[in-house]
Amino acid sequence: MKNFLFLLLAPLLSFAAIDLGVDNFLKENHFEALKEKKIGLITNHTGVDKNLNTTLSRLKEKKCELVALFAPEHGFNGLAY
């Protein structure tokens, strides 16, 4: 029974250690390679950091020159019909 409970709760214990892609990208200063370059972002409404800020807003904070935003047919915010 203890093993079953451990297997059930193990994912919850490791949740705090997860960093999302945008967090790692900005934390490790990989965005420096994008300075003075025009970039496009492929994303949707689920593209967020660990604080639920969108990838788009995080790139704007870093003054990246975003010239194109590519999103699925239901729109960037997932609200299009």
Secondary structure in CASP SS format (residue, H / E / C, confidence):
PFRMAT SS
TARGET T0000
AUTHOR 0000-0000-0000
METHOD secondary structure of the structure
MODEL  1
M C 1.00
K H 1.00
N H 1.00
F H 1.00
L H 1.00
F H 1.00
L H 1.00
L H 1.00
L H 1.00
A H 1.00
P H 1.00
L H 1.00
L H 1.00
S H 1.00
F H 1.00
A H 1.00
A H 1.00
I C 1.00
D C 1.00
L C 1.00
G H 1.00
V H 1.00
D H 1.00
N H 1.00
F H 1.00
L H 1.00
K H 1.00
E C 1.00
N C 1.00
H H 1.00
F H 1.00
E H 1.00
A H 1.00
L H 1.00
K C 1.00
E C 1.00
K C 1.00
K E 1.00
I E 1.00
G E 1.00
L E 1.00
I E 1.00
T C 1.00
N C 1.00
H C 1.00
T C 1.00
G C 1.00
V E 1.00
D C 1.00
K C 1.00
N C 1.00
L C 1.00
N C 1.00
T E 1.00
T H 1.00
L H 1.00
S H 1.00
R H 1.00
L H 1.00
K H 1.00
E H 1.00
K C 1.00
K C 1.00
C C 1.00
E E 1.00
L E 1.00
V E 1.00
A E 1.00
L E 1.00
F E 1.00
A C 1.00
P C 1.00
E C 1.00
H C 1.00
G C 1.00
F C 1.00
N C 1.00
G C 1.00
L C 1.00
A C 1.00
Y C 1.00
END
